[in-house]
Amino acid sequence: MKGWYGNKQKHSLASRGIKSKYQYKSSGKPKLAIGLPSYTKERIGHLSELAQGKEWIAELKMMNGDIIIDDIQISDTVDQSFLHWTTGDEETDVGYIHYHPAELIPEFSAQDFVLAINVHEMREHKDIHPYTLMGLVYPLGDKLEIVIYAINPKKGRKKDFEGKMLVESDMKETLDKMKASKELLELREVNERK
């Protein structure tokens, strides 16, 4: 079976995507990993340069077992970006990834969690892909850092984030509870070498 359900799978390089390797165990402690090849990091860097100091956001889609970046939107302002959702996305979307320029705090915001939960609620095939991915890219010195979480929120969790102007460090207690209950997984990057 291709994708991130079951045993380890190597994803082929997609022309506009993220090469990913996921591990998911349905019993015991969930374990997921993601690997980003150098060309994907270069593409993310290129998108960030094109945005010229503004946010960008894109869907992460599962297509034939591969996760690709799709529907890239560059914001008109520094602190706003909008995910482009169209009919059919609910069948293929597994999350989103976005860029915070240097002016923004390099952490997920409460609004980012609301977006991830909204995407999670709209997604189909959660029986096969139970977690929704949320990615953050931000500059650190002359490099770009990439952080990816997987979220499978309990019912009613959205109210912990709605209408709040907070970032991760302000929500540590809530996020720690979500990690303890396996609602939120921090994916570690796997550097695959040929």
VODRENKE-510809 format. One line per 4 residues: number of its first residue (from 1); their letters; for each residue x negated, y, z of N, C-alpha, C, O. Coordinates in steps of 0.1 Angstrom, whole numbers. Layout:
% VODRENKE-510809
NUM> a> X/Y/Z/X/Y/Z/X/Y/Z/X/Y/Z ~ ...
END
This chain:
% VODRENKE-510809
1> mkgw> -8/-12/0/0/0/0/-9/12/0/-19/13/8 ~ -6/22/-9/-13/34/-9/-8/44/1/4/43/5 ~ -16/54/5/-11/65/14/-17/64/27/-28/58/29 ~ -10/69/38/-16/69/51/-9/60/61/-10/62/73
5> ygnk> -1/51/56/6/42/65/0/28/64/-1/23/53 ~ -4/23/75/-10/9/74/-25/10/76/-30/18/85 ~ -33/2/68/-47/2/70/-54/14/62/-47/22/55 ~ -67/14/63/-74/25/56/-73/25/41/-73/14/35
9> qkhs> -71/36/35/-70/37/21/-79/48/16/-79/59/22 ~ -86/46/5/-94/57/-1/-85/63/-12/-79/56/-20 ~ -84/76/-11/-76/83/-21/-85/87/-33/-97/92/-31 ~ -80/86/-45/-88/90/-56/-89/106/-56/-81/112/-50
13> lasr> -99/111/-63/-101/125/-64/-90/131/-73/-88/126/-85 ~ -82/139/-68/-71/146/-76/-76/159/-81/-84/166/-74 ~ -71/163/-93/-77/175/-99/-74/187/-91/-82/197/-91 ~ -63/187/-83/-60/199/-75/-57/194/-61/-47/198/-55
17> giks> -65/186/-55/-61/181/-42/-72/179/-32/-83/183/-33 ~ -67/172/-22/-75/169/-10/-77/154/-10/-67/146/-10 ~ -89/149/-10/-91/135/-9/-90/132/6/-97/138/14 ~ -82/123/9/-79/120/23/-80/105/26/-77/97/18
21> kyqy> -84/103/39/-84/89/44/-77/90/57/-82/97/66 ~ -66/82/58/-58/82/70/-59/68/77/-59/58/69 ~ -58/68/90/-56/56/97/-44/58/106/-44/68/113 ~ -35/49/106/-23/51/114/-19/37/120/-17/28/113
25> kssg> -19/37/133/-15/24/140/-1/27/147/0/36/154 ~ 8/18/143/22/21/149/23/17/163/32/22/170 ~ 14/8/168/14/5/182/1/10/189/-9/11/182 ~ 2/13/201/-10/19/208/-12/33/204/-3/40/200
29> kpkl> -24/38/206/-27/52/204/-28/55/189/-36/49/182 ~ -20/64/183/-21/67/169/-35/73/166/-41/80/174 ~ -40/69/155/-53/73/151/-53/77/136/-50/69/127 ~ -56/90/133/-56/94/120/-69/101/117/-75/107/126
33> aigl> -73/101/105/-86/107/101/-84/113/87/-76/107/79 ~ -90/124/84/-89/130/71/-103/134/66/-111/139/73 ~ -106/131/53/-119/134/48/-117/144/36/-109/142/27 ~ -125/154/36/-124/164/26/-137/164/18/-148/167/24
37> psyt> -137/160/5/-149/160/-3/-154/175/-5/-146/184/-4 ~ -166/176/-9/-172/189/-10/-165/197/-21/-164/210/-20 ~ -160/191/-32/-153/199/-42/-140/205/-37/-136/216/-41 ~ -134/198/-28/-121/204/-22/-125/216/-13/-117/226/-14
41> keri> -135/215/-6/-140/227/2/-143/238/-7/-141/250/-4 ~ -150/235/-19/-153/246/-28/-140/252/-34/-139/264/-36 ~ -130/244/-37/-117/249/-42/-110/257/-31/-105/268/-35 ~ -111/253/-19/-105/261/-8/-112/275/-7/-106/285/-5
45> ghls> -126/274/-8/-134/286/-8/-130/295/-20/-129/308/-18 ~ -128/290/-32/-124/298/-43/-110/304/-41/-109/316/-45 ~ -101/297/-36/-88/302/-33/-89/314/-23/-82/324/-25 ~ -97/312/-13/-99/323/-3/-105/335/-9/-102/346/-5
49> elaq> -114/333/-19/-120/345/-26/-110/352/-35/-109/364/-35 ~ -102/344/-41/-91/349/-50/-81/358/-42/-76/368/-47 ~ -79/353/-30/-69/360/-21/-74/374/-17/-66/382/-12 ~ -87/377/-18/-93/390/-15/-89/395/-1/-84/406/0
53> gkew> -91/387/9/-88/391/23/-74/390/27/-70/395/38 ~ -65/384/19/-51/381/22/-49/367/25/-58/358/22 ~ -38/364/32/-35/350/34/-31/343/22/-26/349/12 ~ -33/330/21/-27/321/11/-22/309/18/-26/305/29
57> iael> -12/303/12/-6/291/17/-2/282/5/0/286/-6 ~ -3/269/8/0/259/-2/7/247/4/4/243/15 ~ 15/240/-4/21/227/0/10/216/-1/2/216/-10 ~ 12/206/8/4/194/7/14/183/2/24/181/9
61> kmmn> 12/177/-9/22/168/-15/15/154/-16/3/153/-19 ~ 23/144/-13/19/130/-15/24/126/-29/36/125/-31 ~ 15/123/-38/18/119/-52/10/106/-55/-2/106/-56 ~ 17/95/-56/11/82/-59/0/79/-49/-11/73/-53
65> gdii> 2/81/-37/-8/78/-27/-19/88/-25/-27/87/-15 ~ -19/99/-33/-29/110/-31/-23/122/-25/-11/125/-28 ~ -30/129/-17/-25/142/-12/-31/153/-21/-44/154/-22 ~ -23/161/-26/-27/172/-35/-22/186/-30/-12/186/-23
69> iddi> -30/196/-33/-25/210/-30/-17/215/-41/-20/213/-53 ~ -5/220/-38/4/224/-48/11/237/-44/11/241/-32 ~ 17/244/-54/25/257/-51/17/267/-42/22/271/-31 ~ 6/270/-47/-3/280/-39/3/294/-40/7/298/-51
73> qisd> 5/301/-29/11/314/-29/1/323/-21/-3/320/-10 ~ -3/334/-28/-12/344/-22/-3/355/-17/5/360/-24 ~ -5/360/-5/3/370/1/0/384/-4/-10/386/-9 ~ 11/392/-3/9/406/-7/3/414/4/-2/425/2
77> tvdq> 4/409/16/-2/416/28/-11/407/35/-12/396/32 ~ -18/413/45/-28/406/53/-22/395/62/-28/385/64 ~ -11/398/68/-6/389/79/7/382/75/15/379/84 ~ 9/379/62/22/372/59/19/363/47/11/367/38
81> sflh> 25/351/47/25/343/35/37/334/36/43/331/47 ~ 42/331/24/55/323/23/53/311/15/47/311/4 ~ 57/300/21/57/287/14/67/286/3/79/290/6 ~ 64/282/-8/73/281/-20/79/267/-19/72/257/-22
85> wttg> 92/266/-16/99/253/-15/109/252/-26/117/261/-28 ~ 108/241/-34/118/239/-45/125/225/-44/120/217/-36 ~ 135/224/-51/142/211/-51/133/200/-55/126/201/-65 ~ 133/189/-47/124/178/-50/112/178/-41/106/167/-39
89> deet> 109/189/-35/97/190/-26/100/181/-13/90/176/-8 ~ 112/180/-9/115/172/3/111/157/1/109/150/10 ~ 110/153/-12/106/139/-15/91/137/-15/86/126/-12 ~ 83/147/-17/69/146/-19/61/153/-9/49/150/-6
93> dvgy> 66/164/-3/58/172/6/55/164/19/63/157/25 ~ 42/166/24/38/160/36/33/171/46/28/168/56 ~ 34/184/41/29/194/50/24/206/42/28/208/31 ~ 16/214/49/11/226/42/-3/230/48/-7/224/58
97> ihyh> -10/238/40/-23/243/45/-23/258/41/-18/262/31 ~ -30/266/50/-30/280/48/-43/286/53/-50/280/61 ~ -45/299/48/-58/306/51/-55/318/60/-46/326/57 ~ -63/320/71/-63/332/79/-75/340/76/-86/335/79
101> pael> -74/352/70/-86/360/68/-92/364/81/-87/362/92 ~ -104/370/80/-112/374/92/-104/383/102/-107/382/114 ~ -95/391/97/-87/400/105/-77/392/115/-73/398/125 ~ -74/380/111/-64/373/119/-72/363/129/-83/358/126
105> ipef> -66/360/140/-71/351/150/-72/337/143/-63/332/137 ~ -84/330/144/-86/317/138/-79/306/145/-86/296/149 ~ -67/307/148/-59/297/155/-45/296/148/-40/306/142 ~ -39/285/150/-25/284/146/-16/293/154/-19/294/166
109> saqd> -6/299/148/3/308/156/16/300/159/18/289/154 ~ 24/305/168/37/299/170/45/298/157/52/288/155 ~ 44/308/149/51/308/136/47/296/127/54/290/120 ~ 34/293/128/28/282/120/35/269/125/38/260/117
113> fvla> 37/267/138/43/255/143/58/255/139/63/244/136 ~ 64/266/139/78/267/135/79/262/120/88/254/116 ~ 70/267/112/70/263/98/67/248/96/74/241/89 ~ 58/243/104/55/228/103/67/220/107/70/210/101
117> invh> 74/225/118/86/218/122/97/219/112/105/209/109 ~ 99/231/106/109/232/95/106/223/83/115/216/78 ~ 93/222/79/89/213/68/92/199/72/97/191/64 ~ 89/196/85/91/182/90/106/178/89/109/167/85
121> emre> 114/188/93/129/185/93/134/183/79/144/176/77 ~ 128/190/69/133/190/55/128/177/48/134/173/38 ~ 116/172/52/110/161/45/118/148/46/124/145/56 ~ 117/141/35/123/128/34/111/118/36/100/122/36
125> hkdi> 114/105/37/104/95/38/95/96/51/84/92/51 ~ 101/101/62/94/102/74/92/87/80/84/85/89 ~ 100/78/75/98/64/79/85/58/74/79/50/81 ~ 81/63/63/68/59/57/57/68/61/46/63/65
129> hpyt> 59/81/61/49/91/65/54/99/77/60/109/75 ~ 53/94/89/60/99/101/55/113/105/62/120/112 ~ 43/116/102/37/129/106/36/139/95/34/136/83 ~ 39/152/98/38/163/88/24/170/91/21/173/103
133> lmgl> 17/173/80/4/179/82/5/194/82/13/200/75 ~ -3/200/90/-4/215/91/-19/218/91/-26/214/100 ~ -23/226/81/-38/229/79/-40/244/81/-32/252/77 ~ -52/247/86/-56/261/88/-70/262/83/-79/254/87
137> vypl> -73/272/75/-86/275/69/-89/289/74/-81/298/73 ~ -101/291/80/-105/304/84/-120/306/83/-128/296/83 ~ -125/319/81/-139/321/79/-146/320/93/-141/325/103 ~ -158/314/93/-167/314/104/-181/316/99/-188/307/94
141> gdkl> -185/329/101/-198/333/96/-197/333/80/-188/339/75 ~ -206/326/74/-205/326/59/-199/313/54/-199/309/42 ~ -192/305/63/-186/292/60/-171/293/62/-166/302/69 ~ -164/283/57/-150/282/60/-148/270/69/-153/259/66
145> eivi> -140/272/80/-136/261/88/-123/256/84/-114/264/81 ~ -120/243/85/-107/237/82/-103/229/94/-110/220/99 ~ -91/231/99/-85/224/110/-72/218/105/-64/225/99 ~ -70/205/108/-57/199/103/-51/192/115/-58/183/121
149> yain> -38/194/118/-30/187/128/-20/179/120/-16/182/109 ~ -15/169/127/-4/161/123/7/162/134/4/161/145 ~ 19/166/130/30/168/139/42/159/136/46/158/125 ~ 47/154/147/60/146/146/68/150/159/68/143/169
153> pkkg> 74/162/158/80/168/170/93/161/175/101/156/167 ~ 94/161/188/107/156/194/118/166/191/115/178/188 ~ 130/162/191/142/170/189/142/182/199/140/179/211 ~ 144/194/194/145/205/202/131/212/205/131/222/212
157> rkkd> 121/206/200/107/212/202/106/226/196/98/234/201 ~ 113/229/185/111/242/178/114/253/188/108/264/186 ~ 123/252/197/126/263/206/114/267/215/114/279/220 ~ 104/259/216/92/262/224/83/272/216/74/279/222
161> fegk> 86/274/203/78/283/194/86/294/188/80/305/185 ~ 98/293/186/106/303/179/106/316/186/108/317/198 ~ 104/327/178/105/340/183/93/344/192/94/355/198 ~ 83/336/193/71/339/201/59/344/193/57/339/182
165> mlve> 53/354/198/41/360/191/29/355/199/22/362/206 ~ 26/342/198/15/335/205/6/328/195/10/325/184 ~ -6/325/200/-15/316/192/-18/304/201/-14/303/212 ~ -26/294/195/-29/282/202/-33/283/216/-28/277/225
169> sdmk> -43/292/219/-48/294/232/-38/298/242/-39/296/254 ~ -27/305/237/-16/310/246/-7/298/249/1/299/259 ~ -7/288/241/3/277/242/-3/264/246/2/253/243 ~ -15/265/253/-22/253/256/-14/243/264/-15/231/261
173> etld> -6/247/273/2/238/281/12/230/273/13/217/274 ~ 19/237/264/29/230/255/21/221/245/26/210/243 ~ 10/225/240/3/217/230/-3/205/237/-4/194/230 ~ -8/206/249/-13/195/256/-2/184/259/-5/172/258
177> kmka> 10/189/262/21/180/264/24/173/251/27/161/251 ~ 24/180/240/27/174/227/16/164/223/19/153/217 ~ 4/167/226/-7/157/224/-6/145/232/-8/133/228 ~ -2/146/245/0/135/254/11/126/249/11/114/251
181> skel> 22/132/244/34/124/239/32/120/225/42/114/219 ~ 21/122/218/18/119/204/26/126/194/28/122/183 ~ 32/137/199/39/146/189/30/154/180/33/158/169 ~ 18/156/186/8/164/179/-6/157/179/-11/153/190
185> lelr> -11/154/168/-24/148/166/-34/157/160/-31/163/150 ~ -46/158/165/-57/166/159/-65/156/151/-71/147/155 ~ -64/159/138/-71/150/128/-86/154/128/-90/165/128 ~ -94/143/128/-108/146/127/-113/144/113/-107/135/106
189> evne> -122/152/109/-127/151/95/-137/140/94/-146/138/102 ~ -136/133/83/-145/122/80/-153/126/68/-148/128/58 ~ -166/127/70/-175/131/59/-179/118/52/-188/111/57 ~ -173/116/41/-177/104/33/-188/107/23/-188/118/17
193> rk> -197/98/22/-209/100/14/-209/89/3/-206/78/7 ~ -213/93/-9/-214/82/-19/-228/76/-19/-231/67/-27
END
